[in-house]
Amino acid sequence: MITATGLELRAGARVLLESATFRIARGDRIGLVGRNGAGKTTLTKVLAGEGQPAAGAVTRGSTVGYLPQDPRTGDLDVLARDRILSARGLDTVIRKMREDEQRMAGGQGATREKAMRRYERMETEFLTKGGYAAEAEAATIAASLGLPDRVMGQPLHTLSGGQRRRVELARILFSDSEILLLDEPTNHLDADSVIWLRDYLKTYHGGFVVISHDEQLVETVVNKVFLLDANRAHIDVYNMGWKLYLAQREADEKRRRRERANAEKKAAALNAQADKMRAKATKATAAQNMARRAERLLSGLEDERQADKVARLRFPDPAPCGKTPLTAAGLSKTYGSLEVFTDVDLAVDKGSRVVILGLNGAGKTTLLRLLAGVEEPDTGAVTPGHGLKLGYYAQEHETLDPDRSVLENMASAAPDMDAVEMRKVLGSFLFSGDDVDKPAGVLSGGEKTRLALATLVVSSANVLLLDEPTNNLDPASREEILGALRTFTGAVVLVTHDEGAVDALEPERIILLPDGVEDLWNADYADLVALA
C-alpha cells in the first residue's frame, strides 16, 4: 500500500498539487489522468520515492515497481536478459553459479571443494528466488513485449531506445512488486504487445497506477480514476471504471454550470434590489444584507473546471532549398554482431512525405539518427543537398540538453532570436514565467515533447525527421501535431505507430526496414503502421 498525506507538489513557483491525501492499495487499478504538464509524472516520481514533495509525506508499505517515461540504466554493457533478471536478484546468483562451475571444472583439491560448497549455496538461493521457472517467466514476459531471445542476449547499448524501454517494462513486470507505477507503458510497443499488456494488467494480483494516453488501455484495465486538475491543484478521485468516469465527469460539469448559472441569476437579482434600496437610509441595512447574501451564493459554488490550455503548433515555413535537399546511399549499421540493416538508399525531395515502416528493432530510429547526423553509418553516406535545413525530433528527446534550462535549449535552436521573441514562442507552447528557467531534465515526457517541438518551430527546417512525435501527448496536443503535419509544406520523414499521424501526413512513399525496400504508399501498408 502507498499512502499520501497532505501532499504538495510544485514546479518552480507553480503549485501542481495542494493538500492531497489518498492511498493506493492492493486491487486498485488506477488511471492517473490530466493534461500535459499537470504533474502526473512528478506525482509518480514522488510516490516511487525518486522525488521529494514540497510538503506532506508518502509512506510505502509495499514493494513498488516504477517505470518512468524516460528510463535510464547506469550500465549499458549489461545484457538485456540480466537487466530483467536483476529485478529479483537472479542475475547475480546465476553469474556466481557460472563462475563456480568454471572453478569446479578447472580446479582441484580444496579449491574445487570450496567452489562446490559455494555453488550449493548459490543453487539454493537460485531455487528460493524461483529458479528455472522464474527464468522462463522472464523470457515469456520479454517475448510478449517484442523482445525475442536473440535480443535478450545483447548488451543494452546495442539496442534501440524503444527496445531498452521494453526491457525496463519487462523488468518491472517481472519484479513481482505489489504496487506498480507505470508512466506511458505502451510507448514503443507494437499492437500485439499492447494487447498482451492489457490482458496482463487486467489480471494483475497487486495494485497499480498507470499514466497513458491509450484510451483502450485505461478503458480495459482501470477500476478507479485519479484526475489531476492543473487549474485547481487538486486530485479528484472517481471510484469507477473509465467509461463511468467520463460520464460522471460530464455530469459533474453540467451540474456545476447549472448551479453557477442559477446562483449568478439570484445574486444579480439581489444586487439589483440592494442597489435600489441603498438610496434610502431606512433600508440601508437590508441592502447590505442582500449584498452579503449575494456574495455567499457565489462563494459557496464549486469552481467550474477551466478548459485545459493546448500548445498551438505550426511547423515553420521551410527555408528555400534545391530539388533534393537530402540523399542517403548504401547505408548500413551494425551493433556488435547484430546487423540492423544494410544497403539502404533514400532520396528526400523538396516537399516529399515519407514513412519508415518495420517491426520493432528493424532500425527505424537508427535510420533517422543516421540521416540526422547523430550517428555515423558503417557504410554508405548521407549527403546534404543545396539549402538543406534539417529539423530532428528524437523520441528519447536526445536533442535536448537536460542540464540546460528550457530557455537555454531554445536559444541553442535559434541563436539569432531575441529573448522576448523566444519567450513568446515558448508561451505558445505553455512555458511561461519561471517555467522557462527549469532544467529540461526535470520536465515531464509531455513537456519535453512540447519543448522539442518548439525548437523545431523556430528552426525554419525544410526537412523534418520525426520519430514518434505524438508519444506522451494528451489528445488535444496530439491533434495540434496532426494539424501541423497536414499543413507543413516542407519534406517529412516520419517514424510512428500512430495511424492518425500517417493519415495526417498523407505519405507518398514508404521505406520498409530492415530490407530497405522503397515503394509508393498504398492502403495495404496502413495495417503495418500500428503493428510496426
WOZIGI-V376876 format. One record per backbone hydrogen bond with DSSP energy under -1.0 kcal/mol. NH is the residue of the N-H (numbers start at 1). CO is the residue of the C=O. E is the energy in kcal/mol with one decimal. If there is no record, write none. Layout:
((NH | CO | E) (NH | CO | E))
This chain:
((2 | 24 | -2.4) (3 | 59 | -2.6) (4 | 22 | -3.0) (5 | 57 | -2.7) (7 | 20 | -3.1) (8 | 55 | -2.4) (9 | 17 | -2.0) (11 | 14 | -2.7) (14 | 11 | -1.8) (16 | 9 | -2.5) (17 | 9 | -1.6) (18 | 233 | -2.0) (20 | 7 | -2.2) (22 | 4 | -1.8) (24 | 2 | -2.9) (28 | 25 | -2.3) (30 | 208 | -3.0) (31 | 224 | -2.5) (32 | 210 | -2.2) (33 | 226 | -2.7) (38 | 35 | -2.0) (43 | 39 | -2.6) (44 | 40 | -2.3) (45 | 41 | -2.2) (46 | 42 | -2.0) (47 | 43 | -2.6) (48 | 44 | -2.1) (50 | 45 | -2.5) (54 | 8 | -2.3) (55 | 8 | -1.3) (57 | 5 | -2.1) (59 | 3 | -2.6) (61 | 1 | -3.6) (65 | 179 | -2.7) (67 | 181 | -3.0) (78 | 75 | -1.1) (80 | 154 | -2.5) (81 | 152 | -2.6) (83 | 79 | -2.3) (84 | 80 | -1.9) (85 | 81 | -2.5) (86 | 82 | -1.6) (87 | 84 | -1.6) (88 | 85 | -1.7) (90 | 85 | -1.8) (93 | 89 | -1.3) (94 | 90 | -2.7) (95 | 91 | -2.1) (96 | 92 | -2.2) (97 | 93 | -2.2) (98 | 94 | -2.3) (99 | 95 | -2.2) (100 | 96 | -2.4) (101 | 97 | -2.1) (102 | 98 | -1.9) (103 | 99 | -1.9) (104 | 100 | -2.6) (105 | 101 | -2.1) (106 | 102 | -2.2) (107 | 103 | -2.3) (111 | 108 | -1.2) (113 | 109 | -2.2) (114 | 110 | -2.6) (115 | 111 | -2.0) (116 | 112 | -2.0) (117 | 113 | -2.3) (118 | 114 | -2.4) (119 | 115 | -2.5) (120 | 116 | -2.2) (121 | 117 | -1.9) (122 | 118 | -2.8) (123 | 119 | -2.9) (124 | 120 | -2.0) (125 | 121 | -2.2) (126 | 122 | -2.7) (127 | 123 | -2.5) (128 | 124 | -2.3) (129 | 125 | -1.8) (130 | 127 | -1.4) (131 | 126 | -2.5) (134 | 130 | -1.1) (135 | 131 | -1.7) (136 | 132 | -2.3) (137 | 133 | -2.2) (138 | 134 | -2.5) (139 | 135 | -2.1) (140 | 136 | -2.2) (141 | 137 | -2.4) (142 | 138 | -2.5) (143 | 139 | -2.5) (144 | 140 | -2.2) (145 | 141 | -1.1) (146 | 143 | -1.6) (147 | 142 | -2.3) (152 | 148 | -1.8) (153 | 149 | -1.1) (154 | 151 | -2.0) (156 | 78 | -2.3) (157 | 76 | -2.5) (158 | 155 | -1.7) (159 | 156 | -1.8) (164 | 160 | -2.5) (165 | 161 | -2.0) (166 | 162 | -1.9) (167 | 163 | -2.1) (168 | 164 | -2.1) (169 | 165 | -2.2) (170 | 166 | -2.7) (171 | 167 | -2.4) (172 | 168 | -2.2) (173 | 169 | -2.4) (174 | 170 | -2.2) (175 | 171 | -1.1) (179 | 63 | -2.1) (180 | 207 | -2.0) (181 | 65 | -3.0) (182 | 209 | -3.0) (183 | 67 | -2.3) (184 | 211 | -2.8) (187 | 184 | -1.4) (189 | 186 | -2.1) (191 | 530 | -1.1) (194 | 190 | -2.2) (195 | 191 | -2.1) (196 | 192 | -2.2) (197 | 193 | -2.6) (198 | 194 | -2.3) (199 | 195 | -2.1) (200 | 196 | -2.4) (201 | 197 | -2.7) (202 | 198 | -2.0) (203 | 199 | -1.0) (204 | 201 | -1.0) (207 | 178 | -2.7) (208 | 28 | -2.8) (209 | 180 | -2.7) (210 | 30 | -2.9) (211 | 182 | -3.0) (215 | 213 | -1.1) (218 | 214 | -1.9) (219 | 215 | -2.6) (220 | 216 | -1.7) (221 | 217 | -2.4) (222 | 218 | -1.7) (223 | 29 | -2.5) (224 | 29 | -1.5) (225 | 238 | -2.8) (226 | 31 | -2.3) (227 | 236 | -2.9) (228 | 33 | -3.0) (229 | 234 | -2.8) (233 | 229 | -1.2) (234 | 229 | -1.4) (236 | 227 | -2.4) (238 | 225 | -3.1) (240 | 238 | -1.9) (245 | 241 | -2.3) (246 | 242 | -2.4) (247 | 243 | -2.1) (248 | 244 | -3.0) (249 | 245 | -3.1) (250 | 246 | -1.9) (251 | 247 | -2.2) (252 | 248 | -2.8) (253 | 249 | -2.3) (254 | 250 | -2.2) (255 | 251 | -2.5) (256 | 252 | -2.7) (257 | 253 | -2.5) (258 | 254 | -2.5) (259 | 255 | -3.0) (260 | 256 | -2.6) (261 | 257 | -2.4) (262 | 258 | -2.4) (263 | 259 | -2.5) (264 | 260 | -3.0) (265 | 261 | -2.0) (266 | 262 | -2.3) (267 | 263 | -3.0) (268 | 264 | -2.2) (269 | 265 | -1.8) (270 | 266 | -2.5) (271 | 267 | -2.7) (272 | 268 | -2.3) (273 | 269 | -2.3) (274 | 270 | -2.5) (275 | 271 | -2.2) (276 | 272 | -1.5) (277 | 273 | -1.9) (278 | 274 | -1.7) (280 | 277 | -1.5) (283 | 280 | -1.6) (284 | 281 | -1.1) (287 | 283 | -2.1) (288 | 284 | -2.2) (289 | 285 | -2.2) (290 | 286 | -2.1) (291 | 287 | -2.2) (292 | 288 | -2.5) (293 | 289 | -2.1) (294 | 290 | -2.1) (295 | 291 | -2.0) (296 | 292 | -2.3) (297 | 293 | -2.2) (298 | 294 | -1.6) (299 | 295 | -2.7) (300 | 296 | -1.6) (301 | 298 | -1.1) (312 | 428 | -2.0) (319 | 460 | -1.7) (322 | 386 | -2.9) (326 | 348 | -1.3) (327 | 383 | -2.1) (328 | 346 | -3.2) (329 | 381 | -2.2) (331 | 344 | -2.4) (332 | 379 | -1.3) (333 | 341 | -2.2) (335 | 338 | -2.7) (338 | 335 | -2.5) (340 | 333 | -2.4) (341 | 333 | -1.2) (344 | 331 | -2.2) (346 | 328 | -2.8) (348 | 326 | -3.2) (350 | 323 | -3.0) (352 | 349 | -2.3) (354 | 492 | -3.0) (355 | 509 | -2.0) (356 | 494 | -2.7) (357 | 511 | -2.6) (362 | 359 | -2.3) (367 | 363 | -2.5) (368 | 364 | -1.8) (369 | 365 | -2.4) (370 | 366 | -2.1) (371 | 367 | -2.4) (372 | 368 | -2.3) (374 | 369 | -2.0) (375 | 369 | -1.3) (378 | 332 | -2.5) (381 | 329 | -1.8) (383 | 327 | -3.6) (385 | 325 | -3.9) (388 | 385 | -1.6) (391 | 463 | -2.6) (393 | 465 | -3.2) (397 | 394 | -2.0) (400 | 397 | -1.6) (404 | 401 | -1.4) (406 | 438 | -1.6) (407 | 436 | -2.6) (409 | 405 | -2.5) (410 | 406 | -1.9) (411 | 407 | -2.3) (412 | 408 | -1.8) (413 | 409 | -1.4) (414 | 410 | -1.8) (417 | 414 | -1.8) (422 | 418 | -2.2) (423 | 419 | -2.5) (424 | 420 | -1.8) (425 | 421 | -2.3) (426 | 422 | -2.8) (427 | 423 | -2.4) (428 | 424 | -1.5) (430 | 427 | -1.8) (431 | 426 | -2.8) (435 | 432 | -2.1) (436 | 433 | -1.2) (437 | 434 | -1.7) (438 | 435 | -1.3) (440 | 404 | -2.7) (441 | 402 | -2.3) (442 | 439 | -1.6) (443 | 440 | -1.4) (448 | 444 | -2.7) (449 | 445 | -2.2) (450 | 446 | -2.2) (451 | 447 | -2.6) (452 | 448 | -2.9) (453 | 449 | -2.3) (454 | 450 | -2.2) (455 | 451 | -2.0) (456 | 452 | -1.1) (457 | 453 | -1.9) (458 | 454 | -1.3) (459 | 456 | -1.6) (462 | 389 | -2.3) (463 | 389 | -1.7) (464 | 491 | -2.8) (465 | 391 | -3.2) (466 | 493 | -2.6) (467 | 393 | -1.9) (468 | 495 | -3.4) (471 | 468 | -1.3) (473 | 470 | -1.3) (478 | 474 | -2.6) (479 | 475 | -2.0) (480 | 476 | -1.3) (481 | 477 | -1.8) (482 | 478 | -2.4) (483 | 479 | -2.3) (484 | 480 | -2.2) (485 | 481 | -2.5) (486 | 482 | -2.0) (487 | 483 | -1.4) (488 | 484 | -1.4) (491 | 462 | -2.6) (492 | 352 | -2.4) (493 | 464 | -2.9) (494 | 354 | -2.8) (495 | 466 | -2.7) (502 | 498 | -1.5) (503 | 499 | -2.3) (504 | 500 | -2.2) (505 | 501 | -2.0) (506 | 502 | -2.0) (508 | 353 | -2.8) (509 | 353 | -1.7) (510 | 519 | -2.7) (511 | 355 | -2.1) (512 | 517 | -3.1) (513 | 357 | -3.1) (516 | 512 | -1.6) (517 | 512 | -1.5) (519 | 510 | -2.1) (521 | 508 | -2.6) (525 | 522 | -2.1) (526 | 523 | -1.3) (528 | 525 | -1.4) (529 | 526 | -1.1) (532 | 528 | -2.2))
